[in-house]
């Protein structure tokens, strides 16, 4: 008699059909993910598990359970950081202006850990490439990330440098043909337990899921919004719905568009050298500048430095105008 594999129970819960299947509880998801992370399952079970979650879409409890299961396998030293800023989507239509927004905040004294992947989707530009054009190399470990934070208030840590198993799971997209739940969960891992978290989504229905998961995870402060290309970057030609958590309480704000849709460009060559040129004032670009200021404004609101949209943009504009232009020499 064949003995059922212990992991089969979780696939059965998800896959019994439209009338009998259900979402996993937070505790069930944590237990399942611990088995995944410790290689206690078969490859066919992993594929089934990820695809079943993807088809039904993840609940807040499943996101929270996933994050708890992943965190149990992370070696995280005590490094002080203010903001956790995940970057996993990559950019395809506009340059990664959000990098300049993060660096502007870091220059003002905000300690930011940015973490993400390199190239799981062809044709996109990822954070590592953009940062390298500014002379910023990725950290190779948590320890080195701590040194970068100490020196510059900013560090970029690739996913494979602190969670290689999670990175391998993310890379399964080329085999599955679709994004797996790992793309959702990796954003919310917050490896250094930063008190503030900046999240973005491609599909608006995921915003409330991340928001509710943050409450379950007891994340003190977070913001999530539909960013350009799925990155945490304000789309200035669109109104933005900002869902946030402040001291454990959820709320939503609606901010109006900053520019007419007619001015939104589509990049043809994705020339990353333009990042440094714009920072140094060697070129002008109203769309890019408004994107940076708008992104910084959202983060300032998250940090509770301001109380409303207008004050946030006024402060962000002043920060941009007073930036250290020599910070990233050509």
N, C-alpha and C positions, 0 to 999 in steps of 0.2 A: 504493500500500500504506500503510495506516494504521500509524503508529509508536505503540507502547504508551507511555502516560504513565508516567514514572518512579515515581509513587506507586502505580500499579496492583499492583506486586509485594507491597506490604504488605496490600492488601485481599485478594489471592489467597491469601496465607499464612493469613489468618484465615477466609476464606470458601469454601474448597474442599470443604466438607461434613464430616459427622461422622467420616469415616475418614481424610481427607487433610489437613484443616486442623490447625493447631497454634498455640500461643501464640507471640508475637513474643519474640525475645531482647531483653535490655536494650539492646544496641547497635542493633538494628533499630528498636526503639521510639523511641530517641533520634533516630535519623535521620528517622523518619517525622514525629515531633513538630516537629522543626526545619523541615520542609517546611510543616507546618500553620501554624506560627507566622509563617513568612515569606510566607504566601499563595501558595505554589507549587502548590496543588492546586485542583481544581474543587469546587464546592459539593456535587455528588452524591457525590464521593469522601469528603468530610468526613462526610456523613451515614452513608454505608456503614461507614466506619472506626469511628466512635463507636458505632454500633448493634451492629456485630459484636463489639467489645470488651465492650459491655454484656451481650450475650446469653450469652457464654461466661464472664463475670466476669474481672476483671483478675488477673494473677499479680503476685507481688512484683517480678519482673524488669521487667514492663511498667510498674508504678508507678514504680520507680526510673528507668527509661528515660524515662518521661514527665516526671518531675521534672527530670532532667538537661536534657532538651530545652527545657523552659520556662525554667529558670534561665539558659540561654545568652542569653536575650533580655531579661533583667531588668537594669536599671541600679540597682545597690545600693551606696550609699555605706557607708563604714566607720562603723557606729553600734553601740555596745555594747548588747547586750540579753541578758538571761538566758533568758527563756522565749518561745518562739513558740507562740501560742495561736490557732489558726484557729477561726472561727465561721461556718459555712456552712449550717446546717440551719434555724435559726429555731425558735421555740417556739410551740406551739399549745395545749397542755394546762395548762402551768404557766408562771408568769412566769420571765424569764431570771435566776434567782437566781445563776447562774454569774458574772454580771457583778460582783456584790458579792464573790464569792470571789476573783476576779482582783484587784479593787481593794483588798481586805484584804491580799493578798499584796504588792501594789505599795506599800501604806502601810508595810509592814514592810521595804522596801528592795529587793524583787525587781523587776527591770526587765522589763516584759511588753509585747511587741508583739502586739496582737490584730488580726487581719485577717479580712475576710469580705465578704459580699454584703449587699445591702439587701432585695430583695423578689422573688426569682425564683419563689416559691411563694405564692399568695394565701392569706390567712387565718393567716399566721404573723407573729410579732413577732421582729424582728431586733435585733442588738446596737446599731446606730446609734440606734434609737428609745429603747431603754432607757437608754443612756448619756446621751442628750440630756436626759432627765428628771432626771438627776443633775448637769446642767450641764457635761457633757463633750462637746465637739464633735469630730468626726472630723478627722484630719489630711488635708490636701489633697495631700500629696506625701511622699516619703521624707524630705526635708529637714525638713519640718514635724513629721513623726513623731519625728525625732531630737530636735527642740526639746521636744516633749511628754514624751518619755522623760527628758530632762534635768531638766525641771521637776517631773514628777509620777511618774516611774518607770512610766508607763503611756501607751500610745498606741493608738488604734484607727485603722487604715488601711484604707479600702475597697479592694476588689480593683481597681476601675477606676482608682484613683489610682496604682497601681504596675504593673498588668498589664492594660491595657485589652483586649488581644486575648484574654486568658484570660477576662476578664469577658464578652466577646461570645460566646465559646464556651459559657460556662455558661448564658447566656440562651437557648441553642437548645432548652432543655427545652420551651418553649412550642410549638416546631415539631415536635420529635421525639415529644413526648407522654410521654417517660420521662426519668429522670435519666441523664445520660451519664457516661462515666468521668471527666469533668472534675470532677464532684462529689467523686470519690475523690481525684484527683490534687491539686486545689487545696489540700486540707488539709495536704499533706506538702511544699509548696514551700519553706517556711521562708525567706522572702526575705532576712532579715538574718543567716542562718546562726547562729541562737541555739544554744547548746550543749544546751539542754533544750527538749523539745517535748511539748505536751499535745494528744493527739488523741482523738477520739471516733468511734464508729460507731453506726449504727442497726441494722445486721445483724451479729451476732456473728462470722460467718465472715470478715468483713473485718478483724477485729482482728489475727489472725496474719499476714495479708497486709501490713498496715501495719508490723507489727513486723519482718518479714523484709525489707521494703523499706528500713526505717531502717538495718538492718545493711548492706545493699548500698550505701546512700548514705553510710555511715560517720557516721551521726548518733550522737554520743556517748551521749546520754541521751534517752529518750522514753518516754511511757506512753500506752497506748490502752485504752479501756474502752467498754462500751455505755453511753452517756449518755442522759439524759432527752431525748427528742425528737431525738436525734442530736447534741446539743451536749455539750461536756465538762462535764457536771453530774451529780453523784452522785445516783442514785435511792435515797433512804434506805430505801424499803420493800422493796428487792430486794438479794439478795447481789450482789457485784460481782466479776468476774474482771478483775484488773489485769494486762495484758500489758505488759512494759516491756523496755527496753534500758538497760543500765548499763555504760559503758565497752566498748561493742561486744558485750556478752554478753546473750542473751535469757533471760527468766525470766517466770514467771506466779505471781501470788498470788491467793488467794481470800479476800475479806473478807465477813463476815456482814452481813445486813440490820441497819439501825439502828432501824427503826420497824416496827410492824405494818402490813400492807397496808391494814388498815381505816381508817387515818388519812390515806391519800393523797387529797388534794382534786383536783377538776377545776375550773379557773378558768372563770368564766362571762363576766366582763367584761375580763379581762387589763388591769387598771388599773395602769399602770406607776408611778404615783405611790407605790404601796406599797413600791417599792424603797427610796426615800429615807426613807419613814416607818419601815421596819424598821431601816434603818441608824441612824437618829437615836434609836431607842427609843421612837418615838411609837406604835408598834403592836407586838404580839407575834404570832408565828406559829411554832409548834414545827416544823411540816413544813419551812418555808422556812429556819429557823435550822439545822436538822439537815442540810438539803441543802447549805447554804453551808459548814458545818463539815466535812461529809463530803467535799466537793469540795476544800477547802483541804488536808485530810488526805492525799488522793491526791497532790497536788502537793508537799507537804512530803516525802512518801515518795520521789517522783521526785528531789527536790533532795538526797536523802540526809541530810536534817536529822534524820530519825528512822529506826529500824530495823524497826518493826513497826506493825501496825494500831492497837493501844491507845495507843502513844506518839504516833502521828500525830494521833489524835483528841483526845488530851489537850492537845497543843500548839495544835492548831487551835481548840479551845474557848477556851483562854486568850487567843489572838489576837483572837477575836471579842469576848470579854468586855472586853478592854482597847482596843478600837478607838476611834479619834477620832470621836466622834459628831457633832462640829461640822464634819466634813470635807465633808459635802454638805448645806448649809443649805437650808431649804424655800424 
